[in-house]
Amino acid sequence: MNKEIKLLGVVALTEEMEATSLDSGKQVRLKKGQVGVVVDEYADGQAFEVEFVDHKQGEHVLASVASEKLFRLHYSLSEQSETTP
């Protein structure tokens, strides 16, 4: 279970994976570090539905991703814990 990742949170992949485009129906290779937004949670945080968008090509991909293959991105210093150096 991953309590750090939340609904509508911004995440990135820790490894490459295949997914299907919502627009073309074709298989798309998502790269390690690909950034997406969490749109649903499964099994109490064990997996998440993540939307990935290619703004240049207008491609939308929705993928179910295990929590261990995601990490949460931080955009503000105030989001860091007190123990972070």
Protein Blocks (a to p, Z undefined) as FASTA:
>chain_A
ZZkbcghiacddfbdcddddfklopacdddehiacddfbdeehhiaccdddddfknopac
dddddfklcccddfbfklpcfklZZ
